[in-house]
Structures are given as C-alpha cells and as structure tokens.
Amino acid sequence: MWFFDSIENIFALGSLRRQVKDLCGAPRQHTTNTMTRGEIKTTKSVFGIIEAIKRLDGASISEIAEQTGLAPSTVHSHVSTLESMEYLRRDGYEYNVGLRFLDFGIHAKDQLAVTSVTQPALGQLADDTGESAWIIVEEHGWGINLEGATGDRGVRTAERVGWRTYLHVHAAGKAILAHLPKERVDQIIDRRGLPRLTARTITDRETLSEELERTRQRGYAQDRSEGIDGLSAIAAPIIVDDIVHGSVTVAGPANRMKGSKFTEEIPDAVLGAANTIELKLTY
C-alpha cells in the first residue's frame, strides 16, 4: 500500500521501512507475562515466542528469552517442542518460523469470500493507474493486506500479504471504518488507540469522525501522508448487503498522487474496481 519510488526518490528506503514498522505498531517486549481474565499463560508464552522469532527474523534462545521475558530453560522447552512439530526450523543456534505456518496463512486467506474475486480487477487497477494496489480487510481492529498488485511505476517495500496496519492512518482503513457501525469503530479505537505516525495523522475521535463522514459522502477515502510521509492514497470500500468485506486502494508517491490524478483519475479507477469486486461477490 505504501511504496518507495527508486526513481523519484522521496525518502531513503531505511526511513520508509522504519515508518512502515511504526505503522504496524511498535514491537512489544515482555508481553507473555501480562494476563487478562480467562487467558492461559502457556498459550501466550508459546505464541509470544513465535512472534518474537518472526519479529527478529530468526533468533537464538537467549534472544527469545530477552524479547519475551521468559526463562531460557522455558524457551528451550517450547522451541524444542515446536521444532519437533515442524512449526519452527533450526539453523545452528537460531530458530526460524517454519513453512508449516504457510498452510495456515493460505487457509485463513482463502476462507474470505473476497479473496476469490479480487482478480483480475486488482491487477487491472494497478495497470491502469501505474501505481500499486491492494485489497485490505479488517480483523481484530487491524487492517490486513490480503492481495496486492503492482503497476509499471509502483514498487514494493517491506509490505506484503498479511501485513498489519492501524486503520486510522491510511485511506484503506478509513474506507472500512466509515462503513462499520459506530459501536464497532469505538471498540477498535478503544483497543488500538489513535497513535500519531506523521504530522498529518488523525489522533482524536472527533476529527476522525468528521473524516469518516466526509468519506461516506465522497464514496471513497483519501490519505495525504497520514501513515508515511510522502505517500498518498485513495481507497473505496467493498460492500455487499451492508457488510463491509474490505477496501481496495491505490497508493503512490505524493509528487505523483496530486491534482486531477488524485481527485478524479485514481478515485474513478478505484471506485470502478470496488464495484467490479462487489458484483462478483453478489453474483
């Protein structure tokens, strides 16, 4: 959804990657010992270990222990079990997430009705605009990248299928929020907050509510460097029978996403793609 343009260099790639990490929420350490009613400590420990390994892109037992706050002996027992079950892969002293998780990810993705109908509309949208296009869905108050396509001028960064982002900081998320019940929007804000990622990020409920109303009236959402400096986006919701199945978005460098392209050409293309996907979901 947000992309670094190597030709029209609006910022350094390292800076963009840092901003994308911020967009998805800062990595949290020592979370396995924080419990709420009804939760099982062992389950949290196991998944805390898996998340730490993923976050570190491979980690030793001591590194996992430092990240999770668990004793090294406890970490060793868990990772040994996970390795024997083929959920982790061991490379010397380092453990990595195993490909068995890929099957779960594909299964989760394929359960969503919108997955089967995004193409060729998404690819055509990327080709027509020359930028990068994504289908985003909401789960647990996050925006999840479901499908992506890249036009001839759009290039990829750290973003990928499965990437999680805050909903309030980009057009795709606002397009979804604008068509959720108010109670659900309040729940999401209560759970995820409205953290500031750039000078343009909306960080209070009243301003966000006004922005969501404008989004409903326009029929699409706008993002002008609200999640990452120098990147703009347009997104439209995918709605069938009053149910929001996600949103379709196009994003690119702000120096290209401006003028009539930003206010007319991209919105028309995005709305057309959303309508095509809605028809496929319906019939």
VODREN-530870 format. One record per residue (C-alpha): residue number from 1; residue in three letters; x negated, y negated, z. Coordinates in nm, 2 decimals. Each point is the difference from the previous one (the first is absolute). Last residue first. Layout:
! residues N
R resi resn      x      y      z
R  NUM  ALA      X      Y      Z
...
! end
This chain:
! residues 283
R resi resn      x      y      z
R  283  TYR   2.34   1.29  -0.83
R  282  THR  -0.04  -0.22   0.30
R  281  LEU  -0.37   0.05   0.07
R  280  LYS  -0.07  -0.05  -0.37
R  279  LEU   0.21  -0.32  -0.01
R  278  GLU  -0.18  -0.13   0.31
R  277  ILE  -0.34   0.07  -0.17
R  276  THR   0.10  -0.20  -0.31
R  275  ASN   0.13  -0.29   0.22
R  274  ALA  -0.32  -0.01   0.19
R  273  ALA  -0.20  -0.01  -0.32
R  272  GLY   0.21  -0.28  -0.14
R  271  LEU  -0.03  -0.20   0.32
R  270  VAL  -0.38   0.03  -0.01
R  269  ALA  -0.02  -0.11  -0.36
R  268  ASP   0.23  -0.30   0.05
R  267  PRO  -0.19  -0.10   0.32
R  266  ILE  -0.33   0.03  -0.18
R  265  GLU   0.10  -0.22  -0.29
R  264  GLU   0.20  -0.26   0.18
R  263  THR  -0.14  -0.16   0.31
R  262  PHE  -0.35   0.15   0.02
R  261  LYS  -0.06   0.01  -0.38
R  260  SER   0.17  -0.34  -0.03
R  259  GLY  -0.27  -0.16   0.21
R  258  LYS  -0.22   0.22   0.21
R  257  MET  -0.12   0.36   0.04
R  256  ARG  -0.32  -0.03  -0.19
R  255  ASN  -0.20  -0.22   0.24
R  254  ALA   0.18   0.17   0.28
R  253  PRO  -0.16   0.33  -0.08
R  252  GLY   0.24   0.29  -0.06
R  251  ALA   0.31   0.17   0.13
R  250  VAL   0.30   0.17  -0.15
R  249  THR   0.26   0.16   0.23
R  248  VAL   0.28   0.26   0.00
R  247  SER   0.19   0.05   0.32
R  246  GLY   0.13   0.28   0.22
R  245  HIS   0.31   0.22   0.02
R  244  VAL   0.22  -0.27   0.15
R  243  ILE   0.35   0.15   0.04
R  242  ASP   0.30  -0.21  -0.10
R  241  ASP   0.12   0.27  -0.24
R  240  VAL  -0.33  -0.02  -0.18
R  239  ILE  -0.26  -0.27   0.07
R  238  ILE  -0.36  -0.03  -0.13
R  237  PRO  -0.12  -0.34   0.12
R  236  ALA  -0.20  -0.24  -0.21
R  235  ALA  -0.35  -0.12   0.04
R  234  ILE  -0.23  -0.28  -0.11
R  233  ALA  -0.36  -0.04   0.11
R  232  SER  -0.29  -0.24   0.06
R  231  LEU  -0.36   0.05   0.10
R  230  GLY  -0.26  -0.26   0.09
R  229  ASP   0.00   0.05   0.38
R  228  ILE   0.15   0.34   0.10
R  227  GLY   0.33   0.06   0.17
R  226  GLU   0.18  -0.33  -0.05
R  225  SER  -0.20  -0.11  -0.30
R  224  ARG   0.31  -0.11  -0.19
R  223  ASP   0.26   0.28   0.04
R  222  GLN   0.34  -0.02  -0.17
R  221  ALA   0.31   0.21   0.04
R  220  TYR   0.27   0.08  -0.25
R  219  GLY   0.38  -0.05  -0.05
R  218  ARG  -0.03  -0.37   0.04
R  217  GLN   0.28  -0.03   0.26
R  216  ARG  -0.12   0.31   0.19
R  215  THR  -0.36  -0.12   0.00
R  214  ARG   0.11  -0.34   0.12
R  213  GLU   0.18   0.17   0.29
R  212  LEU  -0.31   0.20   0.07
R  211  GLU  -0.21  -0.32   0.02
R  210  GLU   0.25  -0.16   0.24
R  209  SER  -0.02   0.31   0.23
R  208  LEU  -0.38  -0.01  -0.02
R  207  THR   0.00  -0.36   0.11
R  206  GLU   0.23   0.08   0.29
R  205  ARG  -0.20   0.31   0.10
R  204  ASP  -0.34  -0.16   0.03
R  203  THR  -0.33   0.10  -0.15
R  202  ILE   0.03  -0.06  -0.38
R  201  THR  -0.35   0.04  -0.15
R  200  ARG  -0.13  -0.30  -0.19
R  199  ALA  -0.32  -0.06   0.20
R  198  THR  -0.08   0.36  -0.05
R  197  LEU   0.05   0.33   0.20
R  196  ARG   0.23  -0.12   0.27
R  195  PRO   0.17   0.27   0.20
R  194  LEU   0.38   0.02  -0.01
R  193  GLY   0.08   0.28   0.25
R  192  ARG   0.00   0.37  -0.08
R  191  ARG   0.25   0.14   0.24
R  190  ASP   0.21  -0.30   0.08
R  189  ILE  -0.02  -0.11  -0.36
R  188  ILE   0.12   0.34  -0.12
R  187  GLN   0.28   0.01   0.24
R  186  ASP   0.11  -0.35  -0.09
R  185  VAL   0.01   0.10  -0.37
R  184  ARG   0.20   0.30   0.09
R  183  GLU   0.26  -0.20   0.19
R  182  LYS   0.02  -0.25  -0.29
R  181  PRO   0.10   0.28  -0.24
R  180  LEU  -0.26   0.05  -0.27
R  179  HIS   0.02  -0.19  -0.33
R  178  ALA  -0.24  -0.29   0.06
R  177  LEU  -0.24   0.24   0.18
R  176  ILE  -0.06   0.20  -0.32
R  175  ALA  -0.07  -0.30  -0.22
R  174  LYS  -0.21  -0.14   0.29
R  173  GLY  -0.22   0.31   0.00
R  172  ALA  -0.06  -0.01  -0.38
R  171  ALA  -0.07  -0.37   0.01
R  170  HIS  -0.27   0.02   0.26
R  169  VAL  -0.08  -0.09   0.36
R  168  HIS   0.33   0.10   0.18
R  167  LEU  -0.02   0.37  -0.08
R  166  TYR  -0.32   0.08   0.18
R  165  THR  -0.21   0.24  -0.21
R  164  ARG  -0.05   0.38  -0.03
R  163  TRP  -0.19   0.16  -0.29
R  162  GLY   0.14   0.34  -0.10
R  161  VAL  -0.08  -0.04  -0.37
R  160  ARG  -0.31  -0.22  -0.03
R  159  GLU  -0.14  -0.34   0.10
R  158  ALA  -0.37  -0.03   0.05
R  157  THR  -0.03  -0.20  -0.32
R  156  ARG   0.14   0.07  -0.35
R  155  VAL  -0.01  -0.21  -0.31
R  154  GLY   0.26  -0.19  -0.19
R  153  ARG  -0.08  -0.16  -0.34
R  152  ASP   0.10   0.29  -0.22
R  151  GLY   0.29   0.10   0.22
R  150  THR  -0.02   0.23   0.30
R  149  ALA   0.27   0.24   0.13
R  148  GLY   0.09   0.10   0.36
R  147  GLU   0.23   0.23   0.18
R  146  LEU   0.10   0.03   0.37
R  145  ASN  -0.18  -0.27   0.18
R  144  ILE   0.15  -0.01   0.35
R  143  GLY   0.14  -0.32   0.17
R  142  TRP   0.02   0.06   0.37
R  141  GLY   0.29  -0.02   0.24
R  140  HIS   0.02   0.37   0.07
R  139  GLU   0.03   0.06  -0.38
R  138  GLU   0.06  -0.25  -0.27
R  137  VAL  -0.06   0.06  -0.37
R  136  ILE  -0.23  -0.17  -0.25
R  135  ILE  -0.02   0.07  -0.38
R  134  TRP  -0.30  -0.17  -0.14
R  133  ALA  -0.11  -0.20  -0.30
R  132  SER  -0.34  -0.14  -0.10
R  131  GLU  -0.04  -0.27  -0.26
R  130  GLY   0.02  -0.01  -0.38
R  129  THR   0.36  -0.10   0.03
R  128  ASP   0.14   0.22  -0.27
R  127  ASP  -0.24   0.29   0.06
R  126  ALA   0.06  -0.01   0.38
R  125  LEU   0.38  -0.01  -0.05
R  124  GLN  -0.02   0.29  -0.26
R  123  GLY  -0.19   0.21   0.25
R  122  LEU   0.26  -0.07   0.27
R  121  ALA   0.30   0.07  -0.23
R  120  PRO  -0.15   0.33  -0.14
R  119  GLN   0.02   0.11   0.28
R  118  THR   0.16  -0.09   0.33
R  117  VAL   0.28   0.26  -0.03
R  116  SER  -0.14   0.30   0.19
R  115  THR  -0.14  -0.19   0.29
R  114  VAL   0.32  -0.19   0.07
R  113  ALA   0.17   0.31   0.13
R  112  LEU  -0.24   0.03   0.29
R  111  GLN  -0.09   0.35   0.09
R  110  ASP  -0.28   0.00  -0.26
R  109  LYS  -0.21  -0.24   0.21
R  108  ALA   0.02   0.21   0.32
R  107  HIS  -0.09   0.31  -0.20
R  106  ILE  -0.29  -0.17  -0.17
R  105  GLY  -0.13  -0.11   0.34
R  104  PHE   0.04   0.34   0.16
R  103  ASP  -0.19   0.17  -0.29
R  102  LEU  -0.28  -0.26   0.03
R  101  PHE  -0.03   0.08   0.37
R  100  ARG  -0.15   0.33  -0.09
R   99  LEU  -0.27  -0.19  -0.17
R   98  GLY  -0.19  -0.03   0.32
R   97  VAL  -0.07  -0.31   0.20
R   96  ASN  -0.37  -0.03   0.08
R   95  TYR  -0.22   0.12   0.28
R   94  GLU  -0.37  -0.09   0.04
R   93  TYR  -0.27   0.20   0.17
R   92  GLY  -0.08   0.20  -0.32
R   91  ASP   0.29  -0.05  -0.23
R   90  ARG   0.31   0.14   0.17
R   89  ARG   0.33  -0.01  -0.18
R   88  LEU   0.32  -0.06   0.20
R   87  TYR   0.36   0.13  -0.05
R   86  GLU  -0.13   0.35  -0.08
R   85  MET   0.16   0.17   0.30
R   84  SER  -0.35   0.09   0.12
R   83  GLU  -0.11  -0.37  -0.04
R   82  LEU   0.30  -0.12   0.20
R   81  THR  -0.09   0.24   0.28
R   80  SER  -0.36  -0.11   0.00
R   79  VAL   0.11  -0.36  -0.01
R   78  HIS   0.22   0.04   0.30
R   77  SER  -0.25   0.19   0.22
R   76  HIS  -0.29  -0.24  -0.09
R   75  VAL   0.22  -0.31   0.07
R   74  THR   0.07   0.14   0.35
R   73  SER  -0.36   0.06   0.07
R   72  PRO  -0.09  -0.35  -0.13
R   71  ALA   0.24  -0.15   0.25
R   70  LEU   0.28  -0.20  -0.15
R   69  GLY  -0.01  -0.38  -0.03
R   68  THR   0.12   0.02  -0.36
R   67  GLN  -0.27  -0.20  -0.19
R   66  GLU  -0.29   0.09   0.23
R   65  ALA   0.10   0.37   0.00
R   64  ILE   0.03   0.00  -0.38
R   63  GLU  -0.35  -0.15  -0.03
R   62  SER  -0.14   0.26   0.25
R   61  ILE   0.16   0.29  -0.19
R   60  SER  -0.14  -0.13  -0.33
R   59  ALA   0.21  -0.20  -0.25
R   58  GLY   0.13  -0.01  -0.36
R   57  ASP   0.15  -0.30  -0.18
R   56  LEU   0.01  -0.19   0.33
R   55  ARG   0.37  -0.06  -0.02
R   54  LYS   0.07   0.35  -0.13
R   53  ILE  -0.20   0.16   0.29
R   52  ALA   0.17  -0.23   0.25
R   51  GLU   0.35   0.08  -0.14
R   50  ILE  -0.07   0.38   0.04
R   49  ILE  -0.12  -0.05   0.35
R   48  GLY   0.30  -0.21   0.10
R   47  PHE   0.22   0.27  -0.16
R   46  VAL  -0.14   0.26   0.23
R   45  SER   0.00  -0.22   0.31
R   44  LYS   0.36  -0.12  -0.06
R   43  THR   0.11   0.36  -0.02
R   42  THR  -0.18   0.09   0.31
R   41  LYS   0.15  -0.29   0.20
R   40  ILE   0.36   0.09  -0.08
R   39  GLU   0.24  -0.30  -0.03
R   38  GLY   0.34  -0.01   0.17
R   37  ARG  -0.06  -0.32   0.18
R   36  THR  -0.29  -0.21  -0.14
R   35  MET  -0.36   0.08   0.02
R   34  THR  -0.32  -0.19  -0.06
R   33  ASN  -0.29   0.25   0.05
R   32  THR  -0.04   0.07  -0.37
R   31  THR  -0.03  -0.37  -0.09
R   30  HIS  -0.37  -0.04   0.08
R   29  GLN  -0.07  -0.19  -0.31
R   28  ARG   0.23  -0.18  -0.24
R   27  PRO  -0.09  -0.08  -0.36
R   26  ALA   0.13  -0.35  -0.09
R   25  GLY   0.33   0.01  -0.19
R   24  CYS   0.05   0.07  -0.37
R   23  LEU  -0.05  -0.36  -0.11
R   22  ASP  -0.31  -0.03   0.22
R   21  LYS  -0.15   0.29  -0.20
R   20  VAL   0.10  -0.18  -0.32
R   19  GLN  -0.17  -0.31   0.12
R   18  ARG  -0.32   0.19   0.07
R   17  ARG   0.02   0.15  -0.34
R   16  LEU   0.04  -0.34  -0.16
R   15  SER  -0.30  -0.14   0.18
R   14  GLY  -0.22   0.29  -0.12
R   13  LEU   0.13  -0.05  -0.35
R   12  ALA  -0.11  -0.37   0.00
R   11  PHE   0.25  -0.26  -0.09
R   10  ILE   0.19  -0.15  -0.30
R    9  ASN  -0.22   0.16  -0.27
R    8  GLU   0.18  -0.04  -0.32
R    7  ILE  -0.20   0.28  -0.17
R    6  SER  -0.01   0.25   0.29
R    5  ASP   0.37  -0.05   0.09
R    4  PHE   0.06   0.14   0.34
R    3  PHE   0.35   0.14   0.05
R    2  TRP   0.29  -0.01   0.24
R    1  MET   0.29   0.23  -0.06
! end
